[in-house]
Amino acid sequence: MIVEMSGHSLLVFVGIPALVVAVVALLVFASSIANGPRYRPGLSWWAPPVWINGPTTTKPNPANLPDLPELTGAPGGTATAGTGVARTTGGASASW
């Protein structure tokens, strides 16, 4: 038995589901289409380098830099708290 479908039935049972599938597919692939190409492992990198929070384009004037206080004691000694001088020991060597 062959059933004849009218144009309205064909639109309801084929057209609407096809439209729903097309809209869902567009929503799924919209972000990758908008972002453009991405890096794939094994390929060369083609994007320009970006240095976030890197050095400024102007160099500081050495005449305007503050003077560091002199260290007292033997070379390699540590500064006291509040002098503004970094310690010469510590860090990865763990010699605090």
Phi and psi restraints in degrees (range 20) as a CNS / XPLOR table:
assign (resid 1 and name C) (resid 2 and name N)
       (resid 2 and name CA) (resid 2 and name C) 1.0 -101.8 20.0 2
assign (resid 2 and name N) (resid 2 and name CA)
       (resid 2 and name C) (resid 3 and name N) 1.0 128.4 20.0 2
assign (resid 2 and name C) (resid 3 and name N)
       (resid 3 and name CA) (resid 3 and name C) 1.0 -99.6 20.0 2
assign (resid 3 and name N) (resid 3 and name CA)
       (resid 3 and name C) (resid 4 and name N) 1.0 129.1 20.0 2
assign (resid 3 and name C) (resid 4 and name N)
       (resid 4 and name CA) (resid 4 and name C) 1.0 -86.9 20.0 2
assign (resid 4 and name N) (resid 4 and name CA)
       (resid 4 and name C) (resid 5 and name N) 1.0 135.3 20.0 2
assign (resid 4 and name C) (resid 5 and name N)
       (resid 5 and name CA) (resid 5 and name C) 1.0 -109.9 20.0 2
assign (resid 5 and name N) (resid 5 and name CA)
       (resid 5 and name C) (resid 6 and name N) 1.0 133.9 20.0 2
assign (resid 5 and name C) (resid 6 and name N)
       (resid 6 and name CA) (resid 6 and name C) 1.0 -78.1 20.0 2
assign (resid 6 and name N) (resid 6 and name CA)
       (resid 6 and name C) (resid 7 and name N) 1.0 171.0 20.0 2
assign (resid 6 and name C) (resid 7 and name N)
       (resid 7 and name CA) (resid 7 and name C) 1.0 -62.4 20.0 2
assign (resid 7 and name N) (resid 7 and name CA)
       (resid 7 and name C) (resid 8 and name N) 1.0 -34.9 20.0 2
assign (resid 7 and name C) (resid 8 and name N)
       (resid 8 and name CA) (resid 8 and name C) 1.0 -68.5 20.0 2
assign (resid 8 and name N) (resid 8 and name CA)
       (resid 8 and name C) (resid 9 and name N) 1.0 -43.1 20.0 2
assign (resid 8 and name C) (resid 9 and name N)
       (resid 9 and name CA) (resid 9 and name C) 1.0 -65.0 20.0 2
assign (resid 9 and name N) (resid 9 and name CA)
       (resid 9 and name C) (resid 10 and name N) 1.0 -40.8 20.0 2
assign (resid 9 and name C) (resid 10 and name N)
       (resid 10 and name CA) (resid 10 and name C) 1.0 -62.6 20.0 2
assign (resid 10 and name N) (resid 10 and name CA)
       (resid 10 and name C) (resid 11 and name N) 1.0 -40.5 20.0 2
assign (resid 10 and name C) (resid 11 and name N)
       (resid 11 and name CA) (resid 11 and name C) 1.0 -64.4 20.0 2
assign (resid 11 and name N) (resid 11 and name CA)
       (resid 11 and name C) (resid 12 and name N) 1.0 -42.7 20.0 2
assign (resid 11 and name C) (resid 12 and name N)
       (resid 12 and name CA) (resid 12 and name C) 1.0 -70.6 20.0 2
assign (resid 12 and name N) (resid 12 and name CA)
       (resid 12 and name C) (resid 13 and name N) 1.0 -44.0 20.0 2
assign (resid 12 and name C) (resid 13 and name N)
       (resid 13 and name CA) (resid 13 and name C) 1.0 -90.7 20.0 2
assign (resid 13 and name N) (resid 13 and name CA)
       (resid 13 and name C) (resid 14 and name N) 1.0 -16.0 20.0 2
assign (resid 13 and name C) (resid 14 and name N)
       (resid 14 and name CA) (resid 14 and name C) 1.0 -119.4 20.0 2
assign (resid 14 and name N) (resid 14 and name CA)
       (resid 14 and name C) (resid 15 and name N) 1.0 -46.7 20.0 2
assign (resid 14 and name C) (resid 15 and name N)
       (resid 15 and name CA) (resid 15 and name C) 1.0 -66.1 20.0 2
assign (resid 15 and name N) (resid 15 and name CA)
       (resid 15 and name C) (resid 16 and name N) 1.0 -47.4 20.0 2
assign (resid 15 and name C) (resid 16 and name N)
       (resid 16 and name CA) (resid 16 and name C) 1.0 -66.3 20.0 2
assign (resid 16 and name N) (resid 16 and name CA)
       (resid 16 and name C) (resid 17 and name N) 1.0 -46.5 20.0 2
assign (resid 16 and name C) (resid 17 and name N)
       (resid 17 and name CA) (resid 17 and name C) 1.0 -62.0 20.0 2
assign (resid 17 and name N) (resid 17 and name CA)
       (resid 17 and name C) (resid 18 and name N) 1.0 -36.9 20.0 2
assign (resid 17 and name C) (resid 18 and name N)
       (resid 18 and name CA) (resid 18 and name C) 1.0 -65.2 20.0 2
assign (resid 18 and name N) (resid 18 and name CA)
       (resid 18 and name C) (resid 19 and name N) 1.0 -38.8 20.0 2
assign (resid 18 and name C) (resid 19 and name N)
       (resid 19 and name CA) (resid 19 and name C) 1.0 -65.4 20.0 2
assign (resid 19 and name N) (resid 19 and name CA)
       (resid 19 and name C) (resid 20 and name N) 1.0 -41.5 20.0 2
assign (resid 19 and name C) (resid 20 and name N)
       (resid 20 and name CA) (resid 20 and name C) 1.0 -63.5 20.0 2
assign (resid 20 and name N) (resid 20 and name CA)
       (resid 20 and name C) (resid 21 and name N) 1.0 -43.7 20.0 2
assign (resid 20 and name C) (resid 21 and name N)
       (resid 21 and name CA) (resid 21 and name C) 1.0 -63.0 20.0 2
assign (resid 21 and name N) (resid 21 and name CA)
       (resid 21 and name C) (resid 22 and name N) 1.0 -41.4 20.0 2
assign (resid 21 and name C) (resid 22 and name N)
       (resid 22 and name CA) (resid 22 and name C) 1.0 -65.3 20.0 2
assign (resid 22 and name N) (resid 22 and name CA)
       (resid 22 and name C) (resid 23 and name N) 1.0 -40.8 20.0 2
assign (resid 22 and name C) (resid 23 and name N)
       (resid 23 and name CA) (resid 23 and name C) 1.0 -67.2 20.0 2
assign (resid 23 and name N) (resid 23 and name CA)
       (resid 23 and name C) (resid 24 and name N) 1.0 -42.8 20.0 2
assign (resid 23 and name C) (resid 24 and name N)
       (resid 24 and name CA) (resid 24 and name C) 1.0 -63.9 20.0 2
assign (resid 24 and name N) (resid 24 and name CA)
       (resid 24 and name C) (resid 25 and name N) 1.0 -42.6 20.0 2
assign (resid 24 and name C) (resid 25 and name N)
       (resid 25 and name CA) (resid 25 and name C) 1.0 -63.2 20.0 2
assign (resid 25 and name N) (resid 25 and name CA)
       (resid 25 and name C) (resid 26 and name N) 1.0 -40.4 20.0 2
assign (resid 25 and name C) (resid 26 and name N)
       (resid 26 and name CA) (resid 26 and name C) 1.0 -64.3 20.0 2
assign (resid 26 and name N) (resid 26 and name CA)
       (resid 26 and name C) (resid 27 and name N) 1.0 -40.9 20.0 2
assign (resid 26 and name C) (resid 27 and name N)
       (resid 27 and name CA) (resid 27 and name C) 1.0 -66.5 20.0 2
assign (resid 27 and name N) (resid 27 and name CA)
       (resid 27 and name C) (resid 28 and name N) 1.0 -36.2 20.0 2
assign (resid 27 and name C) (resid 28 and name N)
       (resid 28 and name CA) (resid 28 and name C) 1.0 -68.2 20.0 2
assign (resid 28 and name N) (resid 28 and name CA)
       (resid 28 and name C) (resid 29 and name N) 1.0 -43.7 20.0 2
assign (resid 28 and name C) (resid 29 and name N)
       (resid 29 and name CA) (resid 29 and name C) 1.0 -92.8 20.0 2
assign (resid 29 and name N) (resid 29 and name CA)
       (resid 29 and name C) (resid 30 and name N) 1.0 -1.6 20.0 2
assign (resid 29 and name C) (resid 30 and name N)
       (resid 30 and name CA) (resid 30 and name C) 1.0 -63.8 20.0 2
assign (resid 30 and name N) (resid 30 and name CA)
       (resid 30 and name C) (resid 31 and name N) 1.0 -41.0 20.0 2
assign (resid 30 and name C) (resid 31 and name N)
       (resid 31 and name CA) (resid 31 and name C) 1.0 -67.3 20.0 2
assign (resid 31 and name N) (resid 31 and name CA)
       (resid 31 and name C) (resid 32 and name N) 1.0 -40.5 20.0 2
assign (resid 31 and name C) (resid 32 and name N)
       (resid 32 and name CA) (resid 32 and name C) 1.0 -71.7 20.0 2
assign (resid 32 and name N) (resid 32 and name CA)
       (resid 32 and name C) (resid 33 and name N) 1.0 -29.9 20.0 2
assign (resid 32 and name C) (resid 33 and name N)
       (resid 33 and name CA) (resid 33 and name C) 1.0 -70.7 20.0 2
assign (resid 33 and name N) (resid 33 and name CA)
       (resid 33 and name C) (resid 34 and name N) 1.0 -40.1 20.0 2
assign (resid 33 and name C) (resid 34 and name N)
       (resid 34 and name CA) (resid 34 and name C) 1.0 -72.0 20.0 2
assign (resid 34 and name N) (resid 34 and name CA)
       (resid 34 and name C) (resid 35 and name N) 1.0 -34.8 20.0 2
assign (resid 34 and name C) (resid 35 and name N)
       (resid 35 and name CA) (resid 35 and name C) 1.0 -75.0 20.0 2
assign (resid 35 and name N) (resid 35 and name CA)
       (resid 35 and name C) (resid 36 and name N) 1.0 -24.3 20.0 2
assign (resid 35 and name C) (resid 36 and name N)
       (resid 36 and name CA) (resid 36 and name C) 1.0 85.4 20.0 2
assign (resid 36 and name N) (resid 36 and name CA)
       (resid 36 and name C) (resid 37 and name N) 1.0 -163.8 20.0 2
assign (resid 36 and name C) (resid 37 and name N)
       (resid 37 and name CA) (resid 37 and name C) 1.0 -70.5 20.0 2
assign (resid 37 and name N) (resid 37 and name CA)
       (resid 37 and name C) (resid 38 and name N) 1.0 155.0 20.0 2
assign (resid 37 and name C) (resid 38 and name N)
       (resid 38 and name CA) (resid 38 and name C) 1.0 -129.8 20.0 2
assign (resid 38 and name N) (resid 38 and name CA)
       (resid 38 and name C) (resid 39 and name N) 1.0 167.8 20.0 2
assign (resid 38 and name C) (resid 39 and name N)
       (resid 39 and name CA) (resid 39 and name C) 1.0 -70.8 20.0 2
assign (resid 39 and name N) (resid 39 and name CA)
       (resid 39 and name C) (resid 40 and name N) 1.0 134.5 20.0 2
assign (resid 39 and name C) (resid 40 and name N)
       (resid 40 and name CA) (resid 40 and name C) 1.0 -114.8 20.0 2
assign (resid 40 and name N) (resid 40 and name CA)
       (resid 40 and name C) (resid 41 and name N) 1.0 132.9 20.0 2
assign (resid 40 and name C) (resid 41 and name N)
       (resid 41 and name CA) (resid 41 and name C) 1.0 -56.7 20.0 2
assign (resid 41 and name N) (resid 41 and name CA)
       (resid 41 and name C) (resid 42 and name N) 1.0 137.6 20.0 2
assign (resid 41 and name C) (resid 42 and name N)
       (resid 42 and name CA) (resid 42 and name C) 1.0 95.0 20.0 2
assign (resid 42 and name N) (resid 42 and name CA)
       (resid 42 and name C) (resid 43 and name N) 1.0 -14.3 20.0 2
assign (resid 42 and name C) (resid 43 and name N)
       (resid 43 and name CA) (resid 43 and name C) 1.0 -98.8 20.0 2
assign (resid 43 and name N) (resid 43 and name CA)
       (resid 43 and name C) (resid 44 and name N) 1.0 159.1 20.0 2
assign (resid 43 and name C) (resid 44 and name N)
       (resid 44 and name CA) (resid 44 and name C) 1.0 -73.4 20.0 2
assign (resid 44 and name N) (resid 44 and name CA)
       (resid 44 and name C) (resid 45 and name N) 1.0 156.8 20.0 2
assign (resid 44 and name C) (resid 45 and name N)
       (resid 45 and name CA) (resid 45 and name C) 1.0 -88.7 20.0 2
assign (resid 45 and name N) (resid 45 and name CA)
       (resid 45 and name C) (resid 46 and name N) 1.0 128.6 20.0 2
assign (resid 45 and name C) (resid 46 and name N)
       (resid 46 and name CA) (resid 46 and name C) 1.0 -110.8 20.0 2
assign (resid 46 and name N) (resid 46 and name CA)
       (resid 46 and name C) (resid 47 and name N) 1.0 -7.6 20.0 2
assign (resid 46 and name C) (resid 47 and name N)
       (resid 47 and name CA) (resid 47 and name C) 1.0 -83.0 20.0 2
assign (resid 47 and name N) (resid 47 and name CA)
       (resid 47 and name C) (resid 48 and name N) 1.0 150.9 20.0 2
assign (resid 47 and name C) (resid 48 and name N)
       (resid 48 and name CA) (resid 48 and name C) 1.0 -70.6 20.0 2
assign (resid 48 and name N) (resid 48 and name CA)
       (resid 48 and name C) (resid 49 and name N) 1.0 149.3 20.0 2
assign (resid 48 and name C) (resid 49 and name N)
       (resid 49 and name CA) (resid 49 and name C) 1.0 -68.8 20.0 2
assign (resid 49 and name N) (resid 49 and name CA)
       (resid 49 and name C) (resid 50 and name N) 1.0 146.8 20.0 2
assign (resid 49 and name C) (resid 50 and name N)
       (resid 50 and name CA) (resid 50 and name C) 1.0 -125.3 20.0 2
assign (resid 50 and name N) (resid 50 and name CA)
       (resid 50 and name C) (resid 51 and name N) 1.0 125.6 20.0 2
assign (resid 50 and name C) (resid 51 and name N)
       (resid 51 and name CA) (resid 51 and name C) 1.0 -112.0 20.0 2
assign (resid 51 and name N) (resid 51 and name CA)
       (resid 51 and name C) (resid 52 and name N) 1.0 101.9 20.0 2
assign (resid 51 and name C) (resid 52 and name N)
       (resid 52 and name CA) (resid 52 and name C) 1.0 -81.0 20.0 2
assign (resid 52 and name N) (resid 52 and name CA)
       (resid 52 and name C) (resid 53 and name N) 1.0 127.1 20.0 2
assign (resid 52 and name C) (resid 53 and name N)
       (resid 53 and name CA) (resid 53 and name C) 1.0 60.1 20.0 2
assign (resid 53 and name N) (resid 53 and name CA)
       (resid 53 and name C) (resid 54 and name N) 1.0 36.4 20.0 2
assign (resid 53 and name C) (resid 54 and name N)
       (resid 54 and name CA) (resid 54 and name C) 1.0 -79.2 20.0 2
assign (resid 54 and name N) (resid 54 and name CA)
       (resid 54 and name C) (resid 55 and name N) 1.0 -169.3 20.0 2
assign (resid 54 and name C) (resid 55 and name N)
       (resid 55 and name CA) (resid 55 and name C) 1.0 -67.7 20.0 2
assign (resid 55 and name N) (resid 55 and name CA)
       (resid 55 and name C) (resid 56 and name N) 1.0 154.9 20.0 2
assign (resid 55 and name C) (resid 56 and name N)
       (resid 56 and name CA) (resid 56 and name C) 1.0 -74.7 20.0 2
assign (resid 56 and name N) (resid 56 and name CA)
       (resid 56 and name C) (resid 57 and name N) 1.0 164.3 20.0 2
assign (resid 56 and name C) (resid 57 and name N)
       (resid 57 and name CA) (resid 57 and name C) 1.0 -75.3 20.0 2
assign (resid 57 and name N) (resid 57 and name CA)
       (resid 57 and name C) (resid 58 and name N) 1.0 -24.6 20.0 2
assign (resid 57 and name C) (resid 58 and name N)
       (resid 58 and name CA) (resid 58 and name C) 1.0 -97.8 20.0 2
assign (resid 58 and name N) (resid 58 and name CA)
       (resid 58 and name C) (resid 59 and name N) 1.0 141.5 20.0 2
assign (resid 58 and name C) (resid 59 and name N)
       (resid 59 and name CA) (resid 59 and name C) 1.0 -87.5 20.0 2
assign (resid 59 and name N) (resid 59 and name CA)
       (resid 59 and name C) (resid 60 and name N) 1.0 143.8 20.0 2
assign (resid 59 and name C) (resid 60 and name N)
       (resid 60 and name CA) (resid 60 and name C) 1.0 -69.5 20.0 2
assign (resid 60 and name N) (resid 60 and name CA)
       (resid 60 and name C) (resid 61 and name N) 1.0 149.2 20.0 2
assign (resid 60 and name C) (resid 61 and name N)
       (resid 61 and name CA) (resid 61 and name C) 1.0 -80.7 20.0 2
assign (resid 61 and name N) (resid 61 and name CA)
       (resid 61 and name C) (resid 62 and name N) 1.0 121.6 20.0 2
assign (resid 61 and name C) (resid 62 and name N)
       (resid 62 and name CA) (resid 62 and name C) 1.0 -62.1 20.0 2
assign (resid 62 and name N) (resid 62 and name CA)
       (resid 62 and name C) (resid 63 and name N) 1.0 -23.9 20.0 2
assign (resid 62 and name C) (resid 63 and name N)
       (resid 63 and name CA) (resid 63 and name C) 1.0 -70.4 20.0 2
assign (resid 63 and name N) (resid 63 and name CA)
       (resid 63 and name C) (resid 64 and name N) 1.0 -22.4 20.0 2
assign (resid 63 and name C) (resid 64 and name N)
       (resid 64 and name CA) (resid 64 and name C) 1.0 -95.2 20.0 2
assign (resid 64 and name N) (resid 64 and name CA)
       (resid 64 and name C) (resid 65 and name N) 1.0 -0.2 20.0 2
assign (resid 64 and name C) (resid 65 and name N)
       (resid 65 and name CA) (resid 65 and name C) 1.0 -77.0 20.0 2
assign (resid 65 and name N) (resid 65 and name CA)
       (resid 65 and name C) (resid 66 and name N) 1.0 145.2 20.0 2
assign (resid 65 and name C) (resid 66 and name N)
       (resid 66 and name CA) (resid 66 and name C) 1.0 -72.3 20.0 2
assign (resid 66 and name N) (resid 66 and name CA)
       (resid 66 and name C) (resid 67 and name N) 1.0 150.6 20.0 2
assign (resid 66 and name C) (resid 67 and name N)
       (resid 67 and name CA) (resid 67 and name C) 1.0 -78.8 20.0 2
assign (resid 67 and name N) (resid 67 and name CA)
       (resid 67 and name C) (resid 68 and name N) 1.0 139.7 20.0 2
assign (resid 67 and name C) (resid 68 and name N)
       (resid 68 and name CA) (resid 68 and name C) 1.0 -88.6 20.0 2
assign (resid 68 and name N) (resid 68 and name CA)
       (resid 68 and name C) (resid 69 and name N) 1.0 141.5 20.0 2
assign (resid 68 and name C) (resid 69 and name N)
       (resid 69 and name CA) (resid 69 and name C) 1.0 -69.9 20.0 2
assign (resid 69 and name N) (resid 69 and name CA)
       (resid 69 and name C) (resid 70 and name N) 1.0 151.5 20.0 2
assign (resid 69 and name C) (resid 70 and name N)
       (resid 70 and name CA) (resid 70 and name C) 1.0 -74.4 20.0 2
assign (resid 70 and name N) (resid 70 and name CA)
       (resid 70 and name C) (resid 71 and name N) 1.0 144.1 20.0 2
assign (resid 70 and name C) (resid 71 and name N)
       (resid 71 and name CA) (resid 71 and name C) 1.0 -82.1 20.0 2
assign (resid 71 and name N) (resid 71 and name CA)
       (resid 71 and name C) (resid 72 and name N) 1.0 139.1 20.0 2
assign (resid 71 and name C) (resid 72 and name N)
       (resid 72 and name CA) (resid 72 and name C) 1.0 -103.1 20.0 2
assign (resid 72 and name N) (resid 72 and name CA)
       (resid 72 and name C) (resid 73 and name N) 1.0 148.0 20.0 2
assign (resid 72 and name C) (resid 73 and name N)
       (resid 73 and name CA) (resid 73 and name C) 1.0 101.9 20.0 2
assign (resid 73 and name N) (resid 73 and name CA)
       (resid 73 and name C) (resid 74 and name N) 1.0 -164.1 20.0 2
assign (resid 73 and name C) (resid 74 and name N)
       (resid 74 and name CA) (resid 74 and name C) 1.0 -72.7 20.0 2
assign (resid 74 and name N) (resid 74 and name CA)
       (resid 74 and name C) (resid 75 and name N) 1.0 156.2 20.0 2
assign (resid 74 and name C) (resid 75 and name N)
       (resid 75 and name CA) (resid 75 and name C) 1.0 -60.0 20.0 2
assign (resid 75 and name N) (resid 75 and name CA)
       (resid 75 and name C) (resid 76 and name N) 1.0 141.7 20.0 2
assign (resid 75 and name C) (resid 76 and name N)
       (resid 76 and name CA) (resid 76 and name C) 1.0 88.1 20.0 2
assign (resid 76 and name N) (resid 76 and name CA)
       (resid 76 and name C) (resid 77 and name N) 1.0 3.5 20.0 2
assign (resid 76 and name C) (resid 77 and name N)
       (resid 77 and name CA) (resid 77 and name C) 1.0 -73.4 20.0 2
assign (resid 77 and name N) (resid 77 and name CA)
       (resid 77 and name C) (resid 78 and name N) 1.0 166.5 20.0 2
assign (resid 77 and name C) (resid 78 and name N)
       (resid 78 and name CA) (resid 78 and name C) 1.0 -101.9 20.0 2
assign (resid 78 and name N) (resid 78 and name CA)
       (resid 78 and name C) (resid 79 and name N) 1.0 146.9 20.0 2
assign (resid 78 and name C) (resid 79 and name N)
       (resid 79 and name CA) (resid 79 and name C) 1.0 -79.4 20.0 2
assign (resid 79 and name N) (resid 79 and name CA)
       (resid 79 and name C) (resid 80 and name N) 1.0 156.9 20.0 2
assign (resid 79 and name C) (resid 80 and name N)
       (resid 80 and name CA) (resid 80 and name C) 1.0 -80.6 20.0 2
assign (resid 80 and name N) (resid 80 and name CA)
       (resid 80 and name C) (resid 81 and name N) 1.0 163.7 20.0 2
assign (resid 80 and name C) (resid 81 and name N)
       (resid 81 and name CA) (resid 81 and name C) 1.0 -64.8 20.0 2
assign (resid 81 and name N) (resid 81 and name CA)
       (resid 81 and name C) (resid 82 and name N) 1.0 139.0 20.0 2
assign (resid 81 and name C) (resid 82 and name N)
       (resid 82 and name CA) (resid 82 and name C) 1.0 91.9 20.0 2
assign (resid 82 and name N) (resid 82 and name CA)
       (resid 82 and name C) (resid 83 and name N) 1.0 -3.8 20.0 2
assign (resid 82 and name C) (resid 83 and name N)
       (resid 83 and name CA) (resid 83 and name C) 1.0 -83.4 20.0 2
assign (resid 83 and name N) (resid 83 and name CA)
       (resid 83 and name C) (resid 84 and name N) 1.0 -16.6 20.0 2
assign (resid 83 and name C) (resid 84 and name N)
       (resid 84 and name CA) (resid 84 and name C) 1.0 82.9 20.0 2
assign (resid 84 and name N) (resid 84 and name CA)
       (resid 84 and name C) (resid 85 and name N) 1.0 8.3 20.0 2
assign (resid 84 and name C) (resid 85 and name N)
       (resid 85 and name CA) (resid 85 and name C) 1.0 -104.9 20.0 2
assign (resid 85 and name N) (resid 85 and name CA)
       (resid 85 and name C) (resid 86 and name N) 1.0 134.7 20.0 2
assign (resid 85 and name C) (resid 86 and name N)
       (resid 86 and name CA) (resid 86 and name C) 1.0 -71.1 20.0 2
assign (resid 86 and name N) (resid 86 and name CA)
       (resid 86 and name C) (resid 87 and name N) 1.0 149.6 20.0 2
assign (resid 86 and name C) (resid 87 and name N)
       (resid 87 and name CA) (resid 87 and name C) 1.0 -70.3 20.0 2
assign (resid 87 and name N) (resid 87 and name CA)
       (resid 87 and name C) (resid 88 and name N) 1.0 148.6 20.0 2
assign (resid 87 and name C) (resid 88 and name N)
       (resid 88 and name CA) (resid 88 and name C) 1.0 -94.4 20.0 2
assign (resid 88 and name N) (resid 88 and name CA)
       (resid 88 and name C) (resid 89 and name N) 1.0 -4.3 20.0 2
assign (resid 88 and name C) (resid 89 and name N)
       (resid 89 and name CA) (resid 89 and name C) 1.0 -120.4 20.0 2
assign (resid 89 and name N) (resid 89 and name CA)
       (resid 89 and name C) (resid 90 and name N) 1.0 169.5 20.0 2
assign (resid 89 and name C) (resid 90 and name N)
       (resid 90 and name CA) (resid 90 and name C) 1.0 103.1 20.0 2
assign (resid 90 and name N) (resid 90 and name CA)
       (resid 90 and name C) (resid 91 and name N) 1.0 -159.9 20.0 2
assign (resid 90 and name C) (resid 91 and name N)
       (resid 91 and name CA) (resid 91 and name C) 1.0 76.8 20.0 2
assign (resid 91 and name N) (resid 91 and name CA)
       (resid 91 and name C) (resid 92 and name N) 1.0 -138.3 20.0 2
assign (resid 91 and name C) (resid 92 and name N)
       (resid 92 and name CA) (resid 92 and name C) 1.0 -69.2 20.0 2
assign (resid 92 and name N) (resid 92 and name CA)
       (resid 92 and name C) (resid 93 and name N) 1.0 -22.7 20.0 2
assign (resid 92 and name C) (resid 93 and name N)
       (resid 93 and name CA) (resid 93 and name C) 1.0 -75.3 20.0 2
assign (resid 93 and name N) (resid 93 and name CA)
       (resid 93 and name C) (resid 94 and name N) 1.0 -15.6 20.0 2
assign (resid 93 and name C) (resid 94 and name N)
       (resid 94 and name CA) (resid 94 and name C) 1.0 61.3 20.0 2
assign (resid 94 and name N) (resid 94 and name CA)
       (resid 94 and name C) (resid 95 and name N) 1.0 24.0 20.0 2
assign (resid 94 and name C) (resid 95 and name N)
       (resid 95 and name CA) (resid 95 and name C) 1.0 -98.5 20.0 2
assign (resid 95 and name N) (resid 95 and name CA)
       (resid 95 and name C) (resid 96 and name N) 1.0 82.4 20.0 2
